[in-house]
Amino acid sequence: MKLHEAPSPNARRVHIAMAEKGIEIERVPVDIRAGENLSPEFLAKNPGGRVPVLELDDGTFIGESVSISRYLDAITDGPSLFGDTALAQAQIDMWQRRAEINFFNEVAGAFRNITAIFKDRETCVEAWGHVCAAKASKALNMFDDQLAQTPYLAGDQFSIADISLCVAVDFARAVKVVELPELDNLKRWQGELKTRASFSAS
Ligand SMILES: N[C@@H](CCC(=O)N[C@@H](CS)C(=O)NCC(=O)O)C(=O)O
């Protein structure tokens, strides 16, 4: 297998999933700043034009960091990042989607629109970036409320939902486009996640 990737929060989600599952995969750098991900060669691998993309040995390509993580989880032993029972799977999926829709995507919208990093390929509206930033900031309260009741986002089990939210919070902190309120339960949870070896994976 090969992982086509660029240094980015979505690649980091896959790196953490790989470390959790004890997998190493050959990495192929894609220069997204130069628009290599928009070339016909790359679009043949992922018509969505984004990284990361997992290439299987038979030439199959899997895009979307959560789909890649799901595949890697399914082909390896050990505790699942996606849940073992029907209930756990539904709850993990629910919180994973909330983490992605309500926070990760809003942080990305804020970053892309405020910094105009990809203005060579998309229309950037700074005011919209600030709307995204405010929505991301507000959404953290929902996660903090949940983490007041459960050790991990989707309950007792560490999961892909934790990976998505924590990676997005770290990214938001690094790029400084979203105000991150001090929330006690989120702080407790992040402190615990940071003790996992996988969170230092790169
Ligand atoms: N939902 C996708 C998002 C992928 C994504 O947005 N990747 C960014 C890097 S974090 C990218 O390829 N950006 C290049 C571009 O927008 O042209 C996933 O989870 O993999």
The ligand as a MOL file (V3000), in Angstrom:
LIG
                    3D

  0  0  0     0  0            999 V3000
M  V30 BEGIN CTAB
M  V30 COUNTS 20 19 0 0 0
M  V30 BEGIN ATOM
M  V30 1 N -12.7300 15.2030 3.6880 0
M  V30 2 C -11.3830 15.0410 3.1870 0
M  V30 3 C -10.7120 16.4000 3.2050 0
M  V30 4 C -9.3480 16.3550 2.5490 0
M  V30 5 C -8.7120 17.7460 2.4580 0
M  V30 6 O -9.3830 18.7770 2.5110 0
M  V30 7 N -7.3930 17.7330 2.2660 0
M  V30 8 C -6.6620 18.9690 2.1450 0
M  V30 9 C -5.4230 18.8970 3.0320 0
M  V30 10 S -5.9020 18.7910 4.7470 0
M  V30 11 C -6.2530 19.1710 0.6950 0
M  V30 12 O -6.0530 18.2120 -0.0340 0
M  V30 13 N -6.1180 20.4270 0.2530 0
M  V30 14 C -5.6800 20.7740 -1.0530 0
M  V30 15 C -6.6810 21.6090 -1.8010 0
M  V30 16 O -7.7100 21.9890 -1.2420 0
M  V30 17 O -6.4320 21.9030 -2.9940 0
M  V30 18 C -10.6270 14.0050 4.0140 0
M  V30 19 O -11.0740 13.7200 5.1430 0
M  V30 20 O -9.6390 13.4380 3.5610 0
M  V30 END ATOM
M  V30 BEGIN BOND
M  V30 1 1 1 2
M  V30 2 1 2 3
M  V30 3 1 2 18
M  V30 4 1 3 4
M  V30 5 1 4 5
M  V30 6 2 5 6
M  V30 7 1 5 7
M  V30 8 1 7 8
M  V30 9 1 8 9
M  V30 10 1 8 11
M  V30 11 1 9 10
M  V30 12 2 11 12
M  V30 13 1 11 13
M  V30 14 1 13 14
M  V30 15 1 14 15
M  V30 16 2 15 16
M  V30 17 1 15 17
M  V30 18 2 18 19
M  V30 19 1 18 20
M  V30 END BOND
M  V30 END CTAB
M  END
